[in-house]
Amino acid sequence: MSPIDRTEPLVDLRLFPLARIVLVPGMAVTLQVFEPRYRALVAECLEDGAPFGVVLIREGDEVGEAGGPIVPHSIGTTARITSVIPGPDGRLHLEAIGERRFRILTLRHDRSYLSAEVEFPVEEVGSAPLSMMEQAREGLRQLEQLRATIRGAYERGAELPQTPSQLADRILVATSLPVVDGGAYVAERQRLLEDLDAGRRLREALPLLERAITGLHQQASAVVSDRWAGLGAAN
């Protein structure tokens, strides 16, 4: 692996460790924030106009009930807050969007929440064949068309990325599941998040895309059959 380019200064980043979500650049995340320490984190981020870092927990408990300290994975993704809606019980409904990978250099425990000194890795060039990149774009188009079919609405597809790194991350976003227990799925996404070789990451993300397309084909076929059956009954 190529050495990290440290042309950017190190950053002090507030951390929000999670047990079942691997955030990737471009991915939207919704969080229910109820602990006082994380409500303080959100308030400080809003005041400073700063992102926070989402990291997958390697060891420990998300809400601190296990009694041990939280140990996160070393690479996560910054999250920019897009919406905060207060609840009647002090709970915050927070929406954010993933922005960029970071690497933890030093963890800090001097606040009520975890923070860290981080650097922003520069990904390897990681060349990918044009045929692989077009396969990824075509798969993403199919995925969006199938989802539109299931929703019963025509939607103009979003502009697709042009680089292997962006395509790999778009696949991870497009194939994410809303809630998944810890296990192989989460571990696979964390492994791909940590892989700074963009060409290799794209190659290894393609099977995720193929599995998602296969599953949506089955759903779309069932939805279309139900619609035709409904039309026949109406006649």
N, C-alpha and C positions, 0 to 999 in steps of 0.2 A: 504494500500500500504506500502511496506517495506520502511524504511528510505533510503535515497540516500547515497551511499558509496562515500565519498569525499577523496579517497586515491590519486586522481589526483589533481594537483594544479588548481586553477581558472585560466581562460584564457581570455585575451583581444581579442575579435573577431570582425572583420569588418563585417557589416551586409548589405545584399542586400535584402530589403523587396520587395515582389511581391504580386500582387493582385489576380492572377488566377492560380498560380502553387504551389503545395505542393510537395516539394522535399523530397524523402525518400532515405535511404541508398541504394546504388547500381543503382540509377536512373540517366540517362544522361539528361542533360538540355542544351539547346541552348538559348543564350541571345543576343539581339542586344543592345549594350551599347553605348549610345549617350550622356548622361548627363556628364558634366565635373567632377562632384563629383564621379561618378561611374567609369569613366575612370581613375581617380586618385586612386580609390580603387583597380582596376585591376592592375595598374602599381605597387602599393605597394605590393600587394600579389605576383606578379611575382618576384619582387626584393627580397622579404623575403622568397620565396618558401613556402608561407603560404596559407591555405584555407581561404575562407570567409564563412559567414553563410547566408543561405537562409531562410527567415521567411515569413510566410503568414501575410499579413496586416489585423489587426483586425479593425482599424479605421484609416482614412486618405486616401491620394491619392498617387498612385505609383510614379507619376512624380511631385508631389508637387504642382499641379495646384489648389487644393481645398482650399489652404490657411492655413490649420490646420496641426499640427504635425502628423507624422506617429506613430501609436501605433501598434506594432506587437504582434502576439501570443507569448507565453512565450517559446514554444518548436519549434525548427527548426532543420535543418540538415546542417552540414558543406559540402562545395562543393570544390573539388580540380580542379583547372584549367587544362584542357588537351590540349586546343588549343585556340589561339587568332589570328585572321586574321584582320588586319587593313583595313578599307574601305577608299575610296577616300575623303569622307566628314568628316573624323575623327571618324566615327562610328567604333566600334569594334564588330566583330562577334566572340562571345566567346562560347566555349564548356567546360563543366565541368561535374564531376561525384559526386554524393552524397556519403558521407562517413559515418558520424555518427551523432546521435542525440545530441543536446545540450539543456540546459535550461538557459534562460536569468535570471540573478540575478539583474543586474543593467544596465539600459540604459545610454549611454553617448552621449552627444550632443556637444562635444568639437572639432569635425572635420566637414568637409563639408558634410560627410555622417554619417549615424548612426553607432554606435559601441556599444559593451556591454561587461560586465564582465559575463562570462558564466561558467557553470559547465557541466560535461558530466555525465548524469545519468547512473547508472547501472541497467539494466532491472531486474525485478523480474524473478525468475525461470519460473513461469507460466507453469506448466506441461500441456502437451497435449497428448491425447491417440495416440497410434501408428496408429490406424485406421484413425484418423483425419489427421495425418501427411502424411500417404500414399495417402489419398484422395486428399490432396493438391498437392503432387508430380504428381499423375496421371492427375489431372486437368491441371497442368502446362505443362505436356507432350502433352496433347491433344491440348492445346492452341498453342504450337509451331508447331505441326503437321498441324493444320488448317491454320496457317499463311504461312507455307511452301507450302501447297496446293494452296493457293491463289496466292502466288508469282510464282508458277510453278517451284519450285526448291526443290531438296532434300537437307536437312540440318541436320547434326548430332546435336542432342540436347545437350545443355550445361549441365554441371554437376549440379545437383539440391542440394539445401542446406539440411543440416541434422538437424537443430534445429528449434523449433517452431518460434522463433524470425526471423531467416533468411528466413524461408518459408513465413511468413506473409509479410515481406518486399518484397520478390520476387513477391508475388501476387500483391502488390501495384504497383510495377514497371511494371509488365506484363499487368496490366489492366489500366495503365495511358493513358490519351488522350492528344494529342498534345496541343490543345488550348480549354479551357473550361471556359465559363463565370462563375462568382461567383454564388454560389447557393448550392444546396444539395450535388452535387458531390464533390465540393471542401471542404465543411464542413465535409463530411464523411471521406475524406482522412486525414484531419487535426486531426479529433477525433482519428483515428486509429494511426496516427503518435504519438500522445500524450499518448496513452495507453501503459504504461510500463509493463503491464502483458502480456507476449508474448503468453501464451496459449489462453487467451481471445482474443487477437488481431488476432491470426490465425483463431479462430472460427468465428469471425465477418468479416474476410476478405474473407472467402470461398464463401459467396453469390456474391461478386464482381466477383470472378473467374467463378462461374456458369453462371452469366449473360453474361460475355464476351464470354464464350464457345458457348452459345446459339446463340449469334449474329454472331460469326464467322462461325458456322455451316451453317447458312443461306447464308452468303457471299460465302463460299466455294462451296456450292451446286450450286449456281448461276454461279460461275466461271467455274466449271466443266461442267455444262450444255452448257455454251457458247462455251467451247473448243470442245466438242463433235459435237455441231452444226456446228462449223467452219470446222472440219474435214470432216463432211458429205458434206458440200458445196464444199470443195476442190475436193472430189471424184466425 
